Amino acid sequence: MTPLAELTTPALLLDVGVLERNCEAMAQRAARHGVTLRPHLKTAKSAEVARRATRGQAGGLTVSTVAEAAYFARHGFTDLTYAVGIDANKIEALHDIQRTHGARVTLLADSVEAVQAAGARARALGASFRVLLEIDTGGGRGGVGPRDDGLLSLAREVQRSESLALAGVLTHAGHSYHVQGGTAIRAIAEAERAGAVHAAERLRAVGIPVEVVSVGSTPTAVCAQTLEGVTEMRPGVYTFFDLDQAARGICGVDEIALSVLATVIGHNPRSRRVLIDAGALALSKDQSAAEFRAGLGFGLVCRADGTVPLPGLCVAELHQEHGLIACEGDDDAQAMFRALPLGARVRVLPHHACMTAAPYDRYHVVDGAGSGVQAVWDKAHGWQAGA
């Protein structure tokens, strides 16, 4: 077991006990709703996390980059939904993943033009793919509306393709990240469910088979009261949680599995700040919406041996490789300097786990307060299949 004091900082820490509890809780939610859990691994990008997230499940994953698809296929996860609108230029790499690893990669599309381009490229390669139609149930990012006339045209375009097969519909309630409280999130969860189910019913009504009705997002997965008519859900950040989820009441701070270990590298009495060697690249500059971020800064500061936030301390400012810790109200900087001497280690709880984890190439795995590093887990990174 490697002591935390021996790690080069910044280092990404993952509490495996918290991770496993989070994974089990979501698996139980899926079971209560009678749906398959297809976790979105864009947050973790790790085979070891995927094994825990799919324990007792069908084993399918959601990914968001070609690099993730290749990585998980290499590690034996062969049922993959690539949940980003398809670009025909990625078809060859995805075909190679299917051919090399015996994987099944399901694509996502929301326009006739995208279907035609992907289908033509797949046909030229002798490839075949399943396709999900992206439905916009309020997020306003991508997708066709569940009542749009274009839904039927899109489905028929997939049916006409020699290389594509329609699998069903998929939606993501990304706008659930912009509200707070169970009532508001439950309303979005119901709109997400109802929209996806309505789109599926419209297709079935004209004789187009629909196997998959897929919904996603951690807030709606936690708060949904019913998933009637849905076949699978795709939450992702629940494996780690973060301060943004805690601020919205989705989890407790004690359910945050991810943290960044940093070293105190300076005191600045003029600005009344403690400097650490974890900056914007190590922590990300993502914050919660203004109404939720009071007192959180760019992350909460804990001692190295635990994840209980130190009262009144947060990362108040970020530069590329510097983080600046401030005390609430700047009223006791000297006490902060004494509590965090040069060379001390701290752990920072992140606002957005997905963005914080992304730049790192490994997790240093711990288990509870005071634990040293028990294992090192690799992870995918970048966008290309060889990354």
Secondary structure, DSSP 8 states (H G I E B T S, - for coil): -B-GGGS-SSEEEEEHHHHHHHHHHHHHHHHHHT-EE--BTTTT--HHHHHHHTTTS---EEESSHHHHHHHHHTT--EEEEEEE--GGGHHHHHHHHHHHT-EEEEEE-SHHHHHHHHHHHHHHT--EEEEEEE-SS--SSSB-TT-THHHHHHHHHHH-SSEEEEEEEE--GGGGG--SHHHHHHHHHHHHHHHHHHHHHHHHTT----EEEEE-HHHHHH-S--TT--EEE--GGGT--HHHHHTTSS-GGG--EEEEEEEEEEETTTTEEEES--HHHH-S----GGG-TTTTT-EEEETT---EEEEEEEEEE-SS-EEEEEGGG--HHHHHHHS-TT-EEEEE-S-HHHHHTT-SEEEEE-STT--B-EEEE---SSSTT-
